[in-house]
């Protein structure tokens, strides 16, 4: 299948006028101190830690208490996100690669009926990437979104059906530009507002969410098409003061959930968040430009995003930002 490479619309810095997320409960179980991925079936929450030496999915009740732990002896490299398919299958995204040294990444499939994890290895078409966000479309096709120090996150999906154990080749279907915001929080200050750390899709597939350490971005997907959704204007929802926010999820009723690494950190909820997103036709002005074109938010060095943050054009400044970003990230543990 031949696909045109698209440059997805830049994330605007202006935030939606929405209520602040409310704390539902706090995760105090010390076994879940690096909560990195979260999904909901409406009754329970399913959560995973960052990294790990075996597969562990923690089943929580609505008071953040761990009720069960689903395990498998498979030894992943660096699990970062979690998604849930319509049939209840849990997908663990073993895609973390802070040092960009992996020849393959993987998706781990955990069936609701039990049994061993099914391994699907994946290969990028353009070298190694650190990825922390996993999205599933209505038909169960996975999309991986990378964590890029300059905010130019790349979006990939399998070029064909997943094989076991693989590898299955990935194809790049776009680039998502993330601009900095002034939302406080995260382990590395304002720099963390451009790093994509998690993803989620609403139960009906009509809203797609990505998050950084500080903000969530909600995209309309009325037809369930994830790639098309990411070419539309998102609604930005600040998630201030999360210690290391990496988890994002939807309850089936459209409530947006967020959570952070760290013992005692809250799970927070924004009721009816999915309703904040207005459907947009695929031909709307926010649709992506062809490959090689720049979106309007990054056309010139004099341009600014809606939050008044200058868009930096100079190569020297860009290099400095990269070096500063890698220095800050190197101070964190493997994510």
Steps between C-alpha positions, in 0.01 A plus 500: 500500500645836394445790740580868463715627789319780679612779731230511766375835625701670776356474846368844598610649830163651589306282743133417500293677762422190701485417869815371662527122535386371840687251715311170521742305721871445558708197402680405819597141418884501485494236226355759263745785555582556131148509356544567131193357323132490594174374346144459627214259437257714700520285811873449545818677401795310356846646554860417415833618631772654290764241408498178701652152472172315452153578373281640779158656457347635820121493528374787717159584638361853488668584830848430356536174693676214321261204483693268270827478312510324164850371433701322234866393514581678173784748560432826311770761437309816595119500512361854478129503416186289511193478275182294512324363193123471466515128585685567825845405373773703670788625288827592672728730306858383554637794304719697742850566369656802667841430348369418151679165490225243437484316168136406568220613731196292592132482580394244759147361465325383816168326432207547742458123515853458632784299358855606420585839356518512120809685375498721190840649415510816288767684301512870415582593141748774600695380803434487872252727685387544858122454510265539797153532342280227355165559326256239367245582233153343485624198310789444741779637281776637727666838455828587673592862577860581581641720777717763330711759680410773251128424508489349148341170595480241224197277445527139378274204439562146371540478124305174502340246735688435822706181501607286795771545609585706194647742434233696318616811318363836613428788264511865591167673434576843635675741732331683784651832610458577870556854623597590855244623752517672837316223688704419814606149589709210383855398586679743267290816503375672186714278279274208589198670343620393151566134583221254414472255791170315444197445281140379516191453284143536622289184528301586187813603310379855431759686710876451504717633783872559533669642804830658599634533853278806542205502257250279319391551138165367381431447128168432329480166319133477394575223251746319730798585279797571729725640228229738381424604858859607559477738204225698671513775761513353853355631823778554754426410861761605757599232751697717743730389779525131418836371626571294189180468302515215250161328518181607320175308449127532433220350703225362271283804584759741357665600827870573451735343755861593566764366736864544590795294607580506871347336808202693634437690177136562402284362225312807374184523292339755272133410456349505150836593347420322173202733452739797484618384160292615205498282188694646209473384139809355340516794262513763775767773487698326771568200277869422457719640225670263254838356583770767520257783570490687830186570697399862550610499862862455404542699180752761611736595777280794591194286549369420848255240622183601681676497834757758392787250485736588211559230240879464484635491142876520538701182461731596785210543739352171390829322571517663842147385577586144398809492718316649796215255455722193489688624805177534695364168381825325588438597862184296510494124543425292192146597388 
